[in-house]
């Protein structure tokens, strides 16, 4: 437990709902291990303009933004960095002398999670399932690292729009068996608790020898990852992306190196207890 005094800096997450957020456990561990006098709380927020006024009025030092507010916060901030502007979503707010800047660390989180397992993404082909906010961040990050992207999505119009924004290809979910790829990433909610039997594509469309990442971490082993392992694919669960997006937030707020391995260990332990 940190000692709280008049110098303690306040950080937190705004979302709705936030009761299951792993952010407080992860960031409070990082604050305590780096000896920073700060605490991180979860704020269940529905009124975004008032929340932003509160951040300014109380000089809150840094905020994570989660579902459903990643787009709606944007007009209330003083600046948006280039990555968040390109993705069209903010998951992090920094507060520098009452100037609030929106950032997006999800792209960094996804790319770091992939590259620590597969090596450089340059020249790799990446097939992304979904075209929502999470898909935009993952696809943007992978494209920036030199990967060739294909977007597969249930609704054609949304999928084609994301593909066009990134100069990428679009394909129907049913056409996946004819698409060649090195890495497949699920960004849809299909397979998430409580609908754990769900799988976003037919298991037979999974190609042996490829890498399959699911950004879902509840459950840790989604049906997609279980089927992928049966077909000798390498798999990456949703924890590494979560850890690395949080680590980048921590670095933005504090200027300090985050204790990534300890954060990872804590999140896996916490999820195993919950699941
Ligand atoms: P987020 O911002 O978390 O990515 P989102 O914007 O709601 O969430 O996007 C969810 C994505 O998962 C969308 O691409 C959605 O497909 P549609 O564009 O067709 O809505 C996709 N998705 C959600 N449920 C799905 C399902 N049951 N089968 C296939 N795709 C699904």
Boltz pocket constraint, residues with backbone or C-beta under 6 A from the ligand:
constraints:
  - pocket:
      binder: B
      contacts: [[A, 129], [A, 130], [A, 131], [A, 132], [A, 133], [A, 134], [A, 135], [A, 153], [A, 154], [A, 155], [A, 156], [A, 158], [A, 159], [A, 187], [A, 188], [A, 189], [A, 190], [A, 200]]
      max_distance: 6.0
